[in-house]
Amino acid sequence: MEVNRELPRWPEYRMRERQWLPHEQAASCVHDGGLRRIVLGLEDYLAVRGTTTAAAR
């Protein structure tokens, strides 16, 4: 997944910490099981769409 820009502030910036991680590592940081499965499936989803995650390049 390619990111073109980051905003210095967003609605929840005081409540959340932004980190850029490989999807396997990011999934280990997610406590919600449903969201964890989404993060783990991201690479396959992007592959079907013809894109890749930065970690997979």
MODELLER restraints for C-alpha pairs under 7 A, 6 or more apart:
rsr = mdl.restraints
at = mdl.atoms
rsr.add(forms.Gaussian(group=physical.xy_distance, feature=features.Distance(at['CA:1:A'], at['CA:51:A']), mean=7.00, stdev=0.5))
rsr.add(forms.Gaussian(group=physical.xy_distance, feature=features.Distance(at['CA:1:A'], at['CA:52:A']), mean=5.72, stdev=0.5))
rsr.add(forms.Gaussian(group=physical.xy_distance, feature=features.Distance(at['CA:1:A'], at['CA:53:A']), mean=4.21, stdev=0.5))
rsr.add(forms.Gaussian(group=physical.xy_distance, feature=features.Distance(at['CA:1:A'], at['CA:54:A']), mean=5.67, stdev=0.5))
rsr.add(forms.Gaussian(group=physical.xy_distance, feature=features.Distance(at['CA:2:A'], at['CA:54:A']), mean=6.64, stdev=0.5))
rsr.add(forms.Gaussian(group=physical.xy_distance, feature=features.Distance(at['CA:22:A'], at['CA:55:A']), mean=5.48, stdev=0.5))
rsr.add(forms.Gaussian(group=physical.xy_distance, feature=features.Distance(at['CA:23:A'], at['CA:39:A']), mean=6.19, stdev=0.5))
rsr.add(forms.Gaussian(group=physical.xy_distance, feature=features.Distance(at['CA:23:A'], at['CA:40:A']), mean=6.19, stdev=0.5))
rsr.add(forms.Gaussian(group=physical.xy_distance, feature=features.Distance(at['CA:24:A'], at['CA:40:A']), mean=6.30, stdev=0.5))
rsr.add(forms.Gaussian(group=physical.xy_distance, feature=features.Distance(at['CA:27:A'], at['CA:36:A']), mean=5.04, stdev=0.5))
rsr.add(forms.Gaussian(group=physical.xy_distance, feature=features.Distance(at['CA:27:A'], at['CA:39:A']), mean=5.71, stdev=0.5))
rsr.add(forms.Gaussian(group=physical.xy_distance, feature=features.Distance(at['CA:27:A'], at['CA:40:A']), mean=6.17, stdev=0.5))
rsr.add(forms.Gaussian(group=physical.xy_distance, feature=features.Distance(at['CA:30:A'], at['CA:36:A']), mean=5.64, stdev=0.5))
rsr.add(forms.Gaussian(group=physical.xy_distance, feature=features.Distance(at['CA:43:A'], at['CA:52:A']), mean=6.49, stdev=0.5))
rsr.add(forms.Gaussian(group=physical.xy_distance, feature=features.Distance(at['CA:43:A'], at['CA:53:A']), mean=6.13, stdev=0.5))
rsr.add(forms.Gaussian(group=physical.xy_distance, feature=features.Distance(at['CA:46:A'], at['CA:52:A']), mean=5.49, stdev=0.5))
